[in-house]
């Protein structure tokens, strides 16, 4: 025993000191024990150490996660000063929209000035015709709206145009534009719908071949190092030649039409290695995703923590929606989304080729089109002509229906699937049992203390959820599939989920709150949700064509992909009133305001006419990149 401890124990004058030391040791031991146990108690926060193979996020992490260009939202963090962080986020969204609207251009000269300022080039040939097309359809023209086009196309400026034309021509599924007419010899549901979209603007397009990805999942993930090099080449090539040296006539495809050949792209399939390992190569080499150990065992209960979400959160709520879908600082998402656990289908290339698709991850390299289902009139996705009753007439509740998709869920991996997680955590019975310590939740965590939920404090979270949620899976989607196709259950998840009757989208619009959760890829219902009179609550890891047109907290409510913030979102908007002496008053007026603003904005910037305008601009730029004279192709009608 050390001299110090002996003196403390035997010296009378140190009796008081001894008592203090022992008391402190008891307290520290109790705290350590409680931290270890509390991670599994209802209402507790799971420590980062429980993430096992996933490395801790260094506080100094500041390396950009992926090679992004024009229009990237800068990540921001901080602490809100408003009464509630959501109030601060709503106020910031109002300011962002005001600033955006100030950039609107109303004549072609102003539009060309904004183009040159933002892109560093002259506008593409046909810019006057494009602007006239947009004005005739009463479009709001803000150059920022088209940032996704330049993010997608930028790397292709670093590749040989003839090689790109060859790849486009011989891809397995291609839409061809020749002499102002669009055709395709590959007939699939999505191809035919995209063909119809492109045909509607074909009279304004030069000749080109447009390869399309008809799979749910994205297919291109090029290493960050390659994309970064190509983007540097694109930046170096930006210039504004004198108007006298510019031309508007394309060289055409006569040479490529004479060529013979086939698709020579090398594709990777199968489930080994896991999809996350293939996807993360698009992240910066110093990012958390590139440095993380890749998980290959999903049989355990998933660990949910806000630790890796903090770069895009403000006091627990999504502040930067673009960053929230970036996988590069969130290695834990590999255990929380079916696309990474076991995708429905896998066919990946790490070579940059021109390929168009409806959605992609932050690390994918497809060129985004409006998804085919947004152009379709299928009521399953559009909701038909009915967009919901007035807010005051709606049920003050949450509704979500969907299949148990997201990938191939199996007996050993289903616990991490996003739709299964959301259904479990919103089921009042399951949450009640977790609160009462009758069971450990299989695939969710109660909300962390940061949200300070009244329902959690009063141990009535499950009861509160039962009062306003209607969430369920319409099929459990086993893999391998059930022998009887009519059986919508699943032999290994029937114990935890009941198959729920479907609800038509029009009927869902009679509820106030509409969560939107990824399936195998993006959710095809989001466009209809935005156009409804209800309030979309959106979580996704996928990027879409319209992202730069929508402002989170102004047009929709963003939700983190762990869904831990869902409870706090609902307490803020819906309120907590199970106890009259201890209520939390909801913010129904604020919810209605966002729902109304979102619908009004969608009806101005997400119309089918806006899709035409976007795709016309996209394909004009794509055609220029494919031309050997691309550096001298451009519209200069405003300066000659």
C-alpha positions in Angstrom: 0.0 0.0 0.0 1.4 3.4 -0.9 2.5 5.9 1.8 -0.2 8.3 0.8 -3.0 5.7 1.2 -1.5 4.6 4.6 -1.5 8.2 5.9 -5.1 8.7 4.8 -6.3 5.6 6.5 -4.4 5.8 9.8 -4.0 9.4 10.6 -6.9 10.9 12.7 -6.5 14.3 11.2 -7.1 12.8 7.8 -10.4 11.2 8.7 -12.4 13.9 6.8 -10.1 13.6 3.8 -10.5 9.8 3.8 -14.3 10.0 3.8 -14.2 12.5 0.9 -11.9 10.3 -1.2 -14.0 7.1 -0.6 -17.1 9.0 -1.4 -15.7 10.3 -4.7 -14.5 6.8 -5.6 -18.0 5.4 -4.9 -19.6 8.1 -7.1 -17.1 7.5 -9.9 -17.7 3.7 -9.8 -21.4 4.2 -9.9 -21.3 6.6 -12.8 -19.1 4.2 -14.8 -21.5 1.3 -14.1 -24.5 3.4 -15.0 -22.9 4.6 -18.3 -22.3 1.0 -19.2 -25.8 -0.1 -18.4 -27.7 3.0 -19.5 -26.9 2.5 -23.2 -29.6 -0.2 -23.3 -32.2 1.6 -21.2 -35.2 3.4 -22.7 -34.5 7.0 -23.4 -30.8 6.6 -23.3 -27.9 7.5 -25.7 -25.8 4.7 -27.1 -22.1 5.6 -26.7 -19.8 5.7 -29.8 -17.7 2.9 -28.3 -20.6 0.5 -29.0 -20.0 0.9 -32.7 -17.4 -1.8 -32.6 -15.6 -1.9 -35.9 -16.5 1.6 -36.9 -13.7 4.0 -35.9 -14.4 7.1 -33.8 -14.8 10.3 -35.7 -11.9 12.6 -35.0 -13.0 16.0 -33.8 -10.6 17.8 -36.2 -12.0 16.0 -39.3 -12.2 18.7 -42.0 -11.1 16.9 -45.2 -13.8 17.2 -47.9 -15.7 14.0 -48.2 -16.1 13.9 -52.0 -15.1 15.7 -55.1 -18.1 18.0 -55.4 -18.3 21.2 -57.6 -20.8 23.9 -58.2 -23.6 24.2 -55.8 -22.3 22.2 -52.9 -23.9 23.2 -49.6 -21.1 24.1 -47.1 -21.4 22.0 -44.0 -22.3 24.0 -40.9 -22.5 23.2 -37.2 -23.3 25.2 -34.1 -25.8 25.7 -31.3 -29.1 27.4 -31.9 -30.1 30.5 -29.9 -33.8 30.2 -30.5 -36.2 28.7 -28.0 -36.1 25.5 -30.0 -33.5 24.5 -32.6 -36.2 23.9 -35.2 -37.3 27.5 -34.9 -33.7 28.6 -35.7 -33.7 26.2 -38.7 -37.0 27.5 -40.1 -35.7 31.1 -39.8 -32.5 30.2 -41.6 -34.5 28.5 -44.4 -36.6 31.6 -44.8 -33.5 33.7 -45.3 -32.0 31.2 -47.7 -35.2 31.2 -49.9 -35.2 35.1 -49.9 -31.6 35.1 -51.1 -32.3 32.5 -53.8 -35.3 34.4 -55.2 -33.1 37.5 -55.6 -31.2 35.6 -58.2 -34.1 35.1 -60.6 -33.4 36.2 -64.2 -36.2 37.4 -66.5 -34.4 37.9 -69.8 -31.9 35.9 -71.8 -29.1 38.5 -71.4 -29.3 38.4 -67.6 -29.5 34.6 -67.7 -26.3 34.4 -69.9 -24.5 36.8 -67.5 -25.4 34.5 -64.5 -24.3 31.5 -66.5 -20.9 32.8 -67.3 -20.4 34.0 -63.8 -21.3 30.6 -62.3 -19.9 28.2 -64.9 -16.9 30.0 -66.3 -17.9 29.3 -69.9 -20.2 30.7 -72.6 -23.7 29.0 -72.5 -24.2 26.0 -74.8 -25.5 26.3 -78.4 -29.2 26.7 -78.4 -29.3 28.7 -75.2 -31.7 31.3 -76.6 -34.1 28.6 -77.7 -33.8 27.0 -74.3 -34.6 30.3 -72.5 -37.6 30.9 -74.8 -38.8 27.4 -74.1 -38.6 28.0 -70.4 -40.3 31.5 -70.6 -43.2 30.2 -72.6 -43.8 27.7 -69.8 -43.7 30.5 -67.2 -40.7 28.9 -65.5 -38.8 30.4 -62.6 -35.2 30.7 -63.9 -32.5 30.7 -61.3 -29.1 29.5 -62.4 -28.6 27.7 -59.0 -31.4 25.3 -60.0 -29.1 23.7 -62.5 -26.1 23.1 -60.3 -26.7 19.3 -60.3 -26.1 19.3 -64.1 -22.6 20.7 -63.7 -21.8 18.6 -60.7 -22.7 15.5 -62.8 -21.0 16.6 -66.1 -17.9 18.3 -64.8 -15.6 15.2 -64.8 -16.5 14.3 -68.5 -14.7 17.5 -69.7 -11.5 15.7 -68.7 -12.2 12.7 -71.1 -11.8 12.4 -74.9 -15.1 13.3 -76.6 -14.8 10.7 -79.3 -14.3 8.0 -76.7 -17.4 9.2 -74.8 -19.4 9.0 -78.0 -18.3 5.5 -78.6 -19.2 4.4 -75.1 -22.6 6.0 -75.4 -23.4 4.4 -78.7 -22.7 0.8 -77.6 -24.1 0.8 -74.1 -26.7 -1.9 -73.5 -29.7 0.4 -73.1 -29.7 3.7 -75.0 -32.1 6.4 -76.2 -31.0 7.8 -79.6 -31.8 11.3 -80.8 -31.4 11.7 -84.6 -32.8 14.5 -86.8 -34.9 15.9 -83.9 -36.5 12.5 -83.1 -35.9 10.2 -80.1 -36.0 6.4 -80.4 -34.9 3.3 -78.5 -34.6 -0.3 -79.4 -34.5 -1.3 -75.7 -38.0 -1.5 -74.2 -38.3 -1.5 -70.5 -40.7 0.4 -68.3 -38.3 3.1 -67.3 -36.7 3.4 -70.7 -40.0 3.9 -72.4 -41.0 6.6 -69.9 -37.7 8.4 -70.3 -38.0 8.1 -74.1 -41.4 9.8 -73.9 -39.9 12.6 -71.8 -37.0 13.1 -74.2 -39.2 12.9 -77.3 -41.2 15.9 -75.9 -38.1 18.1 -76.3 -36.3 16.3 -79.1 -37.2 19.0 -81.7 -34.7 21.3 -79.8 -31.9 18.7 -79.4 -28.8 17.9 -81.6 -28.0 14.3 -82.4 -26.8 12.2 -79.4 -26.9 8.8 -77.8 -28.2 8.7 -74.2 -27.3 5.6 -72.1 -29.7 4.9 -69.3 -29.6 2.8 -66.1 -32.9 1.1 -65.6 -31.8 -0.7 -62.4 -33.1 0.6 -59.0 -29.5 0.9 -57.8 -26.8 3.2 -59.2 -24.0 1.5 -61.1 -21.0 3.9 -61.3 -18.5 4.5 -58.5 -15.3 6.0 -59.7 -12.4 6.4 -57.2 -12.2 9.9 -55.7 -8.6 10.3 -56.9 -9.7 9.9 -60.6 -12.7 12.1 -60.3 -10.7 14.8 -58.6 -8.1 14.8 -61.4 -10.8 15.0 -64.0 -12.5 17.9 -62.2 -9.2 19.7 -62.0 -8.9 19.3 -65.8 -12.4 20.7 -66.2 -11.6 23.7 -64.1 -8.4 24.4 -66.0 -10.3 24.3 -69.3 -12.8 27.0 -68.3 -12.4 30.0 -70.5 -14.5 32.7 -72.3 -13.1 32.9 -75.9 -13.9 36.0 -77.9 -17.3 35.9 -79.5 -15.7 35.8 -83.0 -14.2 32.4 -82.3 -17.3 30.8 -81.0 -19.7 28.6 -83.1 -23.1 27.0 -82.6 -23.0 24.2 -85.1 -22.2 20.7 -83.8 -19.9 18.4 -85.7 -22.5 15.6 -85.5 -22.4 11.8 -85.2 -21.7 10.8 -88.8 -18.3 9.3 -87.9 -19.6 7.4 -84.8 -22.7 6.1 -86.7 -20.4 4.2 -89.1 -18.5 2.5 -86.3 -19.2 -1.1 -85.2 -18.6 -2.6 -81.8 -20.1 -3.6 -78.5 -20.2 -2.6 -74.9 -16.8 -3.3 -73.4 -17.4 -2.0 -69.9 -16.3 -4.3 -67.1 -19.0 -4.8 -64.5 -18.7 -6.2 -61.0 -21.6 -8.2 -59.6 -22.3 -10.3 -56.5 -22.3 -9.5 -52.8 -18.6 -9.9 -52.0 -17.2 -7.5 -51.2 -20.1 -5.6 -49.5 -21.6 -2.7 -51.5 -20.3 -0.2 -49.0 -16.7 -1.1 -49.9 -17.5 -0.5 -53.5 -19.3 2.8 -52.8 -16.8 4.3 -50.5 -14.0 4.5 -53.1 -15.8 7.7 -54.2 -14.9 9.4 -50.9 -11.8 11.4 -50.1 -8.9 9.0 -49.0 -8.8 10.8 -45.7 -12.6 10.5 -45.0 -14.0 8.3 -42.3 -15.7 6.0 -44.8 -12.4 5.3 -46.5 -10.7 4.6 -43.2 -13.4 2.5 -41.6 -13.4 -1.2 -41.2 -16.0 -2.7 -43.6 -18.7 -4.6 -41.7 -19.6 -8.0 -43.0 -21.8 -9.3 -40.1 -25.2 -7.7 -39.7 -26.7 -10.3 -37.4 -26.4 -8.1 -34.3 -28.7 -5.3 -33.1 -27.7 -2.1 -35.0 -26.0 0.6 -33.0 -27.6 4.1 -33.4 -25.8 7.2 -32.4 -25.7 10.9 -33.5 -21.9 10.9 -33.3 -21.3 10.6 -37.0 -24.2 12.8 -37.9 -23.0 15.8 -35.9 -21.4 17.6 -39.0 -24.8 18.0 -40.5 -26.9 18.5 -37.3 -27.8 21.5 -35.2 -28.8 20.4 -31.7 -29.9 17.0 -33.0 -31.8 18.2 -36.1 -30.7 18.3 -39.7 -29.2 21.6 -40.7 -27.5 20.6 -43.9 -29.7 18.2 -45.9 -27.2 17.7 -48.7 -24.5 16.7 -46.2 -26.9 14.4 -44.4 -27.0 12.2 -47.5 -23.2 12.1 -47.9 -22.0 8.7 -46.8 -18.3 9.8 -46.5 -18.4 11.1 -43.0 -21.0 8.5 -41.8 -19.4 5.0 -41.9 -22.1 3.7 -39.5 -24.6 4.0 -42.3 -23.2 0.7 -43.7 -25.1 -1.1 -41.0 -28.3 1.1 -41.2 -29.4 0.9 -44.8 -30.3 -2.0 -47.0 -28.4 -0.6 -50.0 -25.2 -1.2 -48.1 -26.2 -4.3 -46.1 -27.3 -6.3 -49.2 -28.6 -4.4 -52.2 -31.3 -5.9 -54.3 -29.1 -6.1 -57.3 -25.4 -5.2 -57.9 -23.8 -4.3 -61.2 -21.0 -1.8 -60.6 -18.2 -0.2 -62.7 -15.4 1.9 -61.4 -14.8 3.4 -64.9 -16.4 6.8 -65.7 -18.8 6.3 -68.6 -21.7 8.5 -69.7 -24.7 6.9 -68.0 -28.0 8.6 -67.0 -30.1 7.5 -64.1 -32.8 8.6 -61.7 -30.9 8.8 -58.4 -27.5 8.1 -56.9 -25.4 8.1 -53.8 -23.0 11.0 -53.0 -20.2 8.9 -54.3 -21.8 7.7 -57.6 -21.2 9.2 -61.0 -24.4 8.8 -62.9 -25.8 11.8 -64.7 -29.2 12.5 -63.1 -32.5 12.7 -65.0 -35.9 13.3 -63.3 -36.9 9.7 -62.3 -39.1 8.0 -64.7 -41.9 7.5 -62.1 -42.1 11.3 -61.7 -42.9 11.7 -65.4 -45.3 8.7 -65.2 -49.0 9.2 -64.6 -49.2 6.0 -62.5 -51.3 6.9 -59.4 -49.1 4.6 -57.3 -46.5 7.3 -57.5 -48.3 10.5 -58.5 -51.4 10.1 -56.3 -53.5 11.2 -59.3 -55.2 14.5 -59.5 -56.2 14.6 -55.8 -53.5 16.3 -53.6 -55.3 16.4 -50.3 -57.8 18.2 -48.3 -57.2 21.6 -46.5 -54.8 21.4 -43.5 -57.5 22.1 -40.9 -59.6 19.2 -42.2 -56.7 16.6 -42.0 -56.2 14.1 -39.2 -53.5 15.3 -36.9 -51.5 12.1 -37.4 -48.6 10.4 -39.1 -49.1 7.8 -41.8 -46.5 5.6 -43.7 -47.0 2.5 -45.8 -44.5 0.6 -47.8 -43.0 -2.8 -48.6 -40.2 -4.3 -46.6 -37.7 -3.4 -49.4 -34.4 -1.6 -49.3 -32.4 -4.6 -50.5 -32.5 -8.3 -49.8 -33.4 -8.8 -46.2 -32.4 -12.2 -44.8 -32.7 -13.9 -41.3 -29.3 -12.5 -40.4 -29.3 -9.0 -41.7 -32.9 -7.5 -41.6 -32.4 -5.6 -38.3 -30.4 -2.8 -40.0 -32.8 -2.3 -42.9 -34.2 1.3 -42.8 -37.9 0.6 -43.3 -37.9 -2.2 -40.7 -36.2 0.2 -38.3 -38.7 3.0 -38.9 -41.7 0.8 -38.5 -40.3 -0.7 -35.2 -39.4 2.6 -33.6 -42.9 4.1 -34.4 -44.8 1.1 -33.1 -46.3 2.1 -29.7 -46.4 -1.5 -28.5 -42.7 -2.2 -29.2 -41.7 1.1 -27.7 -43.9 0.5 -24.6 -42.2 -2.9 -24.0 -38.8 -1.3 -24.3 -39.7 1.5 -21.9 -41.0 -1.1 -19.3 -37.8 -3.1 -19.7 -39.8 -6.1 -20.8 -37.7 -6.5 -24.0 -34.6 -5.1 -25.6 -35.6 -3.5 -28.9 -34.4 -5.6 -31.8 -33.5 -2.8 -34.2 -34.0 0.7 -32.7 -33.0 2.9 -29.9 -35.1 5.2 -27.8 -34.2 8.9 -28.4 -31.0 10.3 -26.9 -31.2 12.9 -24.1 -30.4 15.8 -26.5 -34.0 15.9 -27.6 -35.3 16.3 -24.0 -38.6 14.6 -24.9 -41.4 15.0 -22.4 -42.8 11.6 -23.4 -39.5 9.9 -22.6 -39.2 11.7 -19.3 -42.6 10.6 -18.3 -42.1 7.0 -19.6 -45.0 7.4 -22.0 -43.2 7.4 -25.3 -45.0 4.3 -26.6 -48.4 5.5 -25.5 -47.8 8.9 -27.1 -46.8 7.3 -30.4 -49.9 5.1 -30.4 -52.0 8.3 -30.2 -51.0 9.6 -33.6 -49.0 7.1 -35.7 -50.2 4.7 -38.4 -47.1 3.0 -39.7 -46.8 -0.4 -41.3 -45.3 -2.7 -43.9 -47.7 -4.0 -46.6 -45.3 -6.9 -47.3 -42.3 -8.3 -45.5 -40.3 -9.3 -48.6 -38.3 -12.3 -47.5 -35.2 -13.6 -49.3 -35.4 -16.2 -50.5 -39.0 -15.3 -51.4 -42.0 -17.2 -50.0 -43.1 -20.2 -52.1 -46.6 -18.8 -52.1 -46.6 -15.4 -53.8 -49.8 -14.5 -52.1 -48.1 -14.8 -48.7 -46.9 -11.3 -47.8 -45.4 -12.4 -44.4 -41.9 -13.6 -43.7 -40.9 -16.7 -41.7 -38.2 -14.9 -39.8 -39.8 -11.5 -39.2 -43.4 -12.5 -38.6 -42.6 -12.5 -34.9 -41.9 -8.8 -35.0 -44.1 -7.3 -37.8 -47.7 -7.7 -38.8 -48.5 -7.2 -42.5 -50.6 -4.0 -42.7 -53.3 -3.2 -45.2 -52.2 -0.7 -47.9 -53.6 2.8 -48.1 -54.0 4.6 -51.4 -51.9 7.7 -51.7 -54.9 10.0 -51.9 -56.1 8.7 -48.6 -52.7 9.3 -47.1 -53.0 12.9 -48.1 -55.8 13.2 -45.5 -53.2 13.0 -42.7 -50.9 15.9 -41.8 -47.5 14.2 -41.7 -46.0 12.0 -44.4 -42.6 10.4 -43.6 -40.7 9.3 -46.7 -38.1 6.5 -46.4 -35.8 5.0 -49.0 -36.6 1.7 -50.6 -34.2 -0.1 -52.9 -33.1 3.3 -53.9 -34.9 6.7 -53.7 -38.6 6.9 -52.8 -40.7 7.3 -55.9 -43.5 8.9 -53.8 -41.5 12.0 -52.8 -42.6 14.1 -55.8 -46.3 13.4 -55.0 -45.7 14.1 -51.3 -44.2 17.6 -52.1 -47.2 18.4 -54.3 -49.7 17.4 -51.7 -51.2 19.6 -48.9 -49.5 17.4 -46.3 -46.1 17.8 -44.8 -43.3 15.5 -46.1 -40.7 14.4 -43.5 -37.8 13.2 -45.7 -34.8 11.0 -44.9 -32.6 9.7 -47.7 -29.0 8.7 -48.8 -29.8 9.3 -52.4 -29.4 12.5 -54.6 -32.0 13.6 -57.1 -32.3 16.1 -59.9 -34.3 18.6 -57.9 -32.1 18.8 -54.8 -30.8 22.3 -55.5 -34.4 23.6 -56.0 -35.7 22.6 -52.5 -34.8 24.2 -49.2 -35.1 22.0 -46.1 -37.3 23.5 -43.3 -39.0 25.7 -45.9 -40.4 23.2 -48.4 -40.2 20.0 -46.4 -38.9 18.7 -43.0 -35.5 16.9 -43.2 -34.8 13.8 -41.1 -31.5 12.1 -40.4 -31.1 8.6 -41.7 -30.9 7.1 -38.2 -34.4 8.5 -37.5 -33.5 9.4 -33.9 -34.7 12.9 -34.5 -38.2 11.8 -35.6 -39.5 11.8 -32.1 -38.3 15.4 -31.5 -39.7 16.5 -34.9 -43.1 15.2 -33.9 -43.0 16.6 -30.4 -42.3 20.1 -31.9 -45.0 20.0 -34.6 -47.6 17.7 -33.1 -47.0 18.3 -29.4 -47.4 16.1 -26.4 -50.7 16.3 -24.5 -51.2 13.0 -22.7 -51.0 14.9 -19.4 -52.8 18.2 -19.0 -50.4 19.3 -16.2 -47.3 18.7 -18.2 -48.0 19.3 -21.9 -45.8 20.3 -24.8 -47.7 22.6 -27.1 -47.3 21.7 -30.8 -46.6 24.1 -33.6 -49.4 23.3 -36.0 -49.2 26.7 -37.7 -45.5 26.2 -38.5 -46.2 22.7 -39.9 -49.0 24.0 -42.1 -46.8 26.9 -43.3 -44.1 24.5 -44.5 -46.6 22.1 -46.1 -48.2 25.0 -47.9 -45.0 26.6 -49.0 -43.7 23.2 -50.2 -46.8 22.5 -52.3 -46.8 26.0 -53.8 -43.1 25.8 -54.6 -43.4 22.3 -56.2 -46.2 23.6 -58.4 -43.8 26.3 -59.6 -40.4 24.5 -60.0 -41.2 20.7 -60.0 -43.8 20.6 -62.7 -43.4 18.3 -65.7 -42.6 21.5 -67.7 -39.7 22.1 -65.3 -38.5 18.5 -65.9 -38.5 19.3 -69.6 -36.6 22.5 -69.1 -34.0 20.7 -66.9 -33.5 17.8 -69.3 -33.3 20.1 -72.3 -30.5 22.1 -70.6 -28.8 18.9 -69.5 -28.8 17.3 -72.9 -27.6 20.5 -74.6 -24.6 20.5 -72.2 -24.1 16.8 -72.7 -24.0 17.2 -76.5 -21.4 19.9 -76.2 -19.1 17.6 -74.1 -19.4 14.9 -76.8 -18.2 17.3 -79.6 -14.6 17.4 -80.6 -14.9 21.2 -81.0 -16.5 21.6 -77.5 -14.1 24.4 -76.4 -15.3 26.7 -79.1 -19.0 25.7 -79.0 -21.3 28.1 -77.3 -24.0 30.8 -77.5 -22.8 34.4 -77.7 -25.9 36.0 -79.1 -26.0 38.5 -76.3 -22.5 39.9 -76.9 -22.2 40.1 -80.7 
